[in-house]
Amino acid sequence: MNKWVIGSIAAIVLAVVGGGSYWLGQQRPGPGAAPKTAGPPAGAPGGAQTNAVSIEASKVARIALPQGITAVGSLRSDESVTLRPEVAGRISAIQFREGERVTKGTPLVRLDTAVAEAEAQQARANLKLAQQKNARAIDLQTKGFVSGQAKDEAENSLRVAEAALALSEAKLAKLTIVAPFTGILGLRSVSVGDYVKEGADMVNLEAVDPLKVDFRVPEIYLQQLKVGQTMQLTLDAMPGKNYEAKVFAINPLIDAAGRAVVIRAQVGNQGTVLRPGMFARVRLLTRELQEAMVVPEQAIVPQGDEWYVFRVVDDKVQRTKVVIGQRRDGKTEIVSGLQDGDVVVTAGQLKLRDGVSVAIAAAPAASAPAPSPVSSSPAASMPANPAASVTAGPARASAPAKADAAAPPTPKS
């Protein structure tokens, strides 16, 4: 046999023997080494970490949640008018101060009455003459000196003179503009000596106690609207204040441009704090106060046109479909789908699916004062919420503090 082949075979045998010896040496424990033991099975206490998903949850609550419609509107005067003359003339007197309160019938502006008074005097004189002629005709007709036609003509002249006097007195009265109702005057746009034509603006008059509130709501709420409903009113100009108003009129004509219903309410204004033209935010209460089932808004999970929540049952979650109502102040009304006492997930929904085990995270505790250096007992190192430790698995016993390590060494005598 060739020597080269024999040498190759011998080298291979030596390599195999050497590798086996090295492997046996690695498997043999060294002196003082502890024997290996099998680890605890998965899921055993104190072994591997639990698979429960940490979440935050909240119980279903019941609170008084009135149903309402929110909208924006404007304040309007209860009565508002711009005073204008019915006849042309020159202003001879202004008998008011701007911004003052006046009562009904108070004279405000007087036009020049010279011509009108002269016409009234002429009408009075004509009336007096007509009365005398009519009396004389009646006396002569009874004696047979005049015909019945002459008597009738005298009586008709008397009626014409009376009408002429009434017309002149009416024109004279229209030269004085009076307040048609009690209210507050605005700013005048005329002065003494101005010649004004019929219909010229002079001053506005506003009745501001009470005030009207006009606002619009979509036509879909028409069936929920009725006269006498209560509404809450807030104003940007007066933050922190709420006013109560009542609906007293609903326009029967729906606005075709915006498909909205125009509603008018009335709000008290004692002290005239509110003014016409203010921007108002209104909340119309369409249902009386009652207890409603609510959950935090963050518990609602939308999917298409449907709404879901994750309900915690026996440390597992169930995806539950719900019907929601109104939302207000971070709360969502649950019309159906949940019951009193149910617990719903409020944080961590992205990691959940039906049947997943969960562990409710403990709420953050209020900050407590720092412990004293002498209170180093094992009880001080335990968690504030024992329930949280139970859900996360059995807590490991903390090693007792070494007193001799904390105390200074005793000097040798």
C-alpha positions in Angstrom: 0.0 0.0 0.0 1.2 3.4 -0.8 2.8 5.2 2.2 1.0 8.4 1.3 -2.4 6.8 1.7 -1.5 5.1 5.0 -0.3 8.5 6.4 -3.5 10.2 5.4 -5.6 7.6 7.1 -3.6 7.9 10.3 -3.9 11.7 10.3 -7.7 11.4 10.0 -7.9 8.9 12.9 -5.8 11.1 15.1 -8.0 14.1 14.3 -11.2 12.2 15.2 -9.8 11.0 18.4 -8.6 14.5 19.4 -12.0 16.1 18.6 -13.8 13.5 20.7 -11.5 14.0 23.6 -12.1 17.8 23.5 -15.9 17.4 23.4 -15.8 15.1 26.4 -13.7 17.6 28.3 -16.2 20.3 27.7 -19.1 18.3 28.9 -17.4 17.2 32.1 -18.1 19.8 34.9 -15.0 21.4 36.4 -14.1 21.1 40.1 -16.5 23.2 42.3 -19.0 23.8 39.5 -22.7 23.5 40.5 -24.7 20.9 38.5 -27.1 22.4 36.0 -30.9 22.2 36.9 -33.8 22.5 34.6 -35.5 26.0 34.7 -39.1 26.4 35.8 -41.6 25.8 33.1 -43.2 28.7 31.3 -46.0 30.3 33.2 -44.8 28.9 36.6 -44.7 31.3 39.5 -41.5 33.2 39.7 -40.6 32.0 36.2 -41.1 33.6 32.8 -42.9 37.0 32.5 -46.7 36.9 32.1 -48.3 37.6 28.7 -51.0 39.9 30.0 -51.2 43.3 28.2 -51.1 46.3 30.5 -54.1 48.6 30.1 -56.0 51.4 31.8 -59.7 50.9 32.5 -62.7 52.7 33.9 -66.1 51.7 35.2 -69.3 52.7 33.6 -70.9 55.6 35.5 -74.3 57.3 35.6 -74.5 61.0 35.7 -77.2 63.7 35.0 -76.7 64.4 31.3 -79.4 66.6 29.8 -79.8 66.3 26.0 -79.3 69.5 24.1 -78.5 71.2 20.9 -75.7 73.7 20.6 -75.8 76.7 18.3 -74.7 80.3 18.0 -76.9 83.4 17.8 -77.3 87.1 18.4 -79.0 89.2 21.0 -81.7 91.5 19.8 -83.7 94.3 21.4 -87.2 93.4 22.6 -88.4 96.4 20.7 -86.3 98.5 18.3 -87.2 101.5 16.2 -85.4 104.3 14.3 -87.4 107.6 14.8 -88.2 109.4 11.5 -90.5 112.3 10.8 -93.7 111.8 8.8 -93.6 115.4 7.4 -90.8 117.6 6.2 -89.7 120.5 8.3 -86.9 122.3 10.2 -85.9 121.0 13.6 -86.7 123.7 16.2 -85.9 121.7 19.4 -84.2 118.5 20.6 -85.6 117.5 23.9 -83.5 114.5 24.9 -79.9 113.4 25.7 -78.2 110.6 23.9 -78.1 107.3 25.7 -80.8 108.2 28.3 -83.8 106.1 29.3 -87.2 107.6 28.3 -90.8 106.5 28.9 -93.5 106.0 26.4 -95.0 109.3 25.1 -92.0 111.5 26.0 -91.5 114.4 23.4 -88.1 114.0 21.8 -87.8 116.2 18.7 -90.0 119.2 17.7 -90.1 120.6 14.2 -91.0 124.3 13.3 -94.8 124.6 13.9 -95.4 128.2 12.7 -97.1 127.3 9.5 -99.1 124.4 11.0 -100.4 126.5 13.9 -101.5 129.2 11.4 -103.4 126.7 9.4 -105.0 125.3 12.6 -106.1 128.8 13.6 -107.6 129.3 10.1 -109.5 126.0 10.4 -110.9 127.0 13.8 -112.2 130.3 12.4 -113.8 128.6 9.4 -115.4 126.1 11.8 -116.8 128.8 14.0 -118.4 130.5 11.0 -119.8 127.3 9.7 -121.4 126.6 13.0 -123.1 130.0 13.0 -124.4 129.6 9.5 -125.8 126.1 10.3 -127.6 127.4 13.4 -129.1 130.3 11.4 -130.3 128.0 8.6 -132.0 125.7 11.1 -133.8 128.6 12.7 -134.9 130.1 9.4 -136.0 126.7 8.0 -138.3 126.1 11.0 -139.9 129.5 10.3 -140.3 128.7 6.6 -138.1 131.4 5.3 -135.5 129.1 3.7 -135.8 125.8 1.8 -134.6 122.4 3.1 -131.8 122.5 0.5 -130.3 125.6 2.0 -130.4 124.0 5.4 -128.6 120.9 4.1 -125.9 123.0 2.5 -125.2 124.8 5.7 -125.0 121.6 7.6 -122.5 120.2 5.0 -120.3 123.3 5.3 -120.1 122.7 9.0 -119.0 119.1 8.5 -116.3 120.2 6.0 -115.0 122.9 8.5 -114.8 120.3 11.3 -112.7 117.9 9.0 -110.4 120.8 8.0 -109.7 121.6 11.7 -109.0 117.9 12.5 -106.6 117.7 9.5 -104.7 120.8 10.6 -104.4 119.6 14.2 -103.1 116.2 13.0 -100.4 117.9 10.9 -99.5 120.0 13.9 -99.2 116.9 16.1 -96.9 115.2 13.7 -94.3 118.0 14.0 -93.5 116.6 17.5 -91.9 113.2 17.6 -92.5 111.3 20.8 -91.2 107.9 22.2 -93.4 105.0 21.0 -92.4 102.8 24.0 -90.1 102.9 27.0 -86.5 102.3 26.2 -82.9 103.7 25.9 -82.1 106.2 23.2 -79.1 105.8 20.9 -77.0 108.4 19.1 -78.8 111.1 17.2 -77.8 112.0 13.6 -79.5 115.5 13.4 -79.1 118.8 15.1 -81.2 121.9 15.8 -81.8 123.8 12.6 -81.5 120.8 10.3 -84.2 120.5 7.6 -85.3 116.9 7.5 -87.5 115.3 4.9 -90.1 112.6 5.4 -88.4 109.4 6.5 -85.0 110.8 7.5 -83.2 109.0 10.3 -83.0 111.0 13.5 -82.3 108.6 16.5 -82.8 105.0 17.4 -84.7 103.7 20.5 -84.1 100.3 22.0 -86.0 98.3 24.6 -83.4 96.1 26.2 -85.2 94.4 29.2 -85.8 91.7 28.3 -83.8 90.8 25.2 -84.5 88.4 22.4 -82.1 85.7 21.2 -82.2 84.6 17.6 -80.4 81.4 16.5 -80.7 78.6 13.9 -80.6 74.8 14.2 -80.6 72.2 11.4 -83.9 71.0 10.2 -83.2 67.5 11.4 -83.9 68.7 15.0 -87.4 70.0 14.1 -89.2 67.2 15.9 -87.3 68.0 19.1 -88.3 71.7 19.2 -91.2 73.2 21.0 -92.2 76.5 22.7 -91.2 76.8 26.3 -88.0 74.9 26.2 -85.2 76.1 28.4 -81.8 77.1 27.0 -78.4 78.1 28.5 -76.7 81.2 27.2 -73.1 82.2 27.4 -71.4 85.3 25.9 -67.8 85.7 24.8 -67.9 89.3 26.0 -68.8 88.1 29.5 -66.8 84.9 30.2 -67.7 82.8 33.2 -71.4 83.9 33.3 -74.4 81.8 32.3 -77.9 83.1 31.5 -81.1 81.2 31.2 -83.6 81.9 28.4 -86.8 80.3 27.2 -88.0 79.7 23.7 -91.2 81.7 22.9 -91.4 81.4 19.1 -90.4 79.0 16.3 -90.5 80.3 12.7 -92.8 78.0 10.7 -90.9 78.7 7.6 -87.6 76.7 7.2 -84.8 78.6 5.6 -84.3 77.0 2.1 -80.8 78.4 1.8 -79.4 76.7 4.9 -82.2 74.2 5.7 -82.4 75.6 9.2 -85.1 76.5 11.6 -85.0 80.0 13.1 -85.8 80.0 16.8 -86.4 83.1 19.0 -86.0 83.0 22.8 -86.2 85.6 25.6 -83.6 86.3 28.3 -83.9 88.7 31.2 -81.6 91.7 31.3 -81.8 93.3 34.7 -79.4 96.2 35.0 -79.1 96.3 31.2 -75.7 94.5 31.4 -76.5 92.7 28.1 -76.7 94.7 24.9 -78.3 94.0 21.5 -76.0 92.7 18.9 -73.8 90.6 21.2 -72.6 87.2 20.0 -74.1 84.4 22.0 -73.5 80.7 22.3 -76.6 78.8 23.2 -77.4 75.3 24.4 -81.0 74.3 23.9 -82.2 71.6 26.3 -84.5 69.2 24.5 -84.7 66.6 27.2 -85.1 66.9 31.0 -82.3 66.0 33.4 -82.0 62.3 33.9 -79.3 59.8 34.7 -77.4 58.6 31.7 -74.9 55.8 31.3 -71.5 57.3 30.3 -67.9 56.3 29.7 -64.8 58.3 29.0 -64.5 59.4 25.4 -61.2 57.6 24.9 -62.9 54.3 25.6 -64.9 54.5 22.3 -63.3 52.8 19.3 -64.8 53.8 15.9 -65.0 51.4 13.0 -66.8 52.6 9.9 -70.3 53.7 11.0 -70.2 51.6 14.1 -68.8 52.1 17.6 -67.1 49.6 19.9 -65.5 49.3 23.4 -63.3 46.7 24.9 -65.0 45.3 28.0 -62.9 43.6 30.7 -64.4 40.3 31.9 -62.4 37.9 34.1 -59.0 39.5 33.2 -59.8 39.2 29.5 -61.2 41.7 27.0 -64.4 41.4 24.9 -65.0 43.6 21.9 -68.5 45.0 22.4 -70.6 47.0 20.0 -72.4 50.0 21.5 -74.8 52.7 20.5 -73.7 56.1 21.6 -75.6 59.3 22.3 -74.4 62.8 23.0 -70.9 63.8 24.0 -70.1 66.4 26.6 -67.3 67.3 28.9 -65.1 64.4 27.9 -68.0 61.9 28.5 -69.9 59.8 25.9 -73.4 58.6 26.5 -74.0 54.9 26.0 -77.5 54.2 24.8 -77.2 50.4 24.6 -74.5 47.8 24.7 -73.2 48.1 28.3 -74.6 47.6 31.8 -74.0 49.1 35.1 -70.8 47.8 36.7 -69.0 47.0 33.4 -65.4 47.9 33.1 -64.1 49.3 29.8 -60.6 49.9 28.5 -59.6 53.5 28.2 -56.0 53.2 27.1 -54.1 50.5 25.2 -56.8 49.4 22.7 -54.3 49.2 19.8 -52.7 46.1 21.4 -56.0 44.3 22.1 -58.2 41.8 20.4 -61.0 39.5 21.6 -59.9 37.2 24.4 -56.5 38.7 25.2 -55.5 38.6 28.8 -55.0 42.0 30.3 -53.7 43.5 33.5 -55.1 46.8 34.7 -52.3 49.2 35.4 -52.5 51.0 38.8 -53.4 54.6 38.7 -50.4 56.9 39.5 -50.4 57.5 43.2 -50.2 61.0 44.7 -46.7 62.1 45.5 -45.9 61.3 49.2 -43.2 62.8 51.4 -39.8 61.2 51.2 -39.3 58.4 53.8 -37.1 59.0 56.8 -33.6 57.4 56.7 -34.5 55.3 59.7 -37.6 53.7 58.1 -35.7 51.1 56.1 -38.0 48.2 56.9 -39.1 45.7 54.3 -42.7 47.1 54.5 -41.5 50.5 53.2 -40.1 48.9 50.0 -43.4 47.2 49.1 -45.5 48.6 46.3 -48.2 51.1 47.1 -50.9 49.1 45.4 -50.8 45.4 46.3 -53.4 44.6 43.7 -51.0 45.8 41.0 -48.3 43.3 42.2 -50.8 40.5 42.0 -51.8 41.2 38.4 -48.2 41.4 37.3 -47.1 38.2 39.0 -45.8 37.3 42.4 -43.5 39.9 43.8 -39.9 38.9 44.6 -38.9 39.1 48.3 -36.7 42.0 48.8 -33.3 41.2 50.4 -33.1 42.4 54.1 -31.1 45.5 54.6 -27.6 44.8 56.0 -27.4 46.7 59.3 -23.7 46.2 59.7 -23.0 47.6 56.3 -24.9 50.8 57.1 -23.4 51.3 60.6 -19.8 52.5 61.1 -17.3 49.9 62.3 -16.8 49.6 66.0 -13.3 50.8 67.0 -11.1 48.2 68.6 -10.3 48.8 72.2 
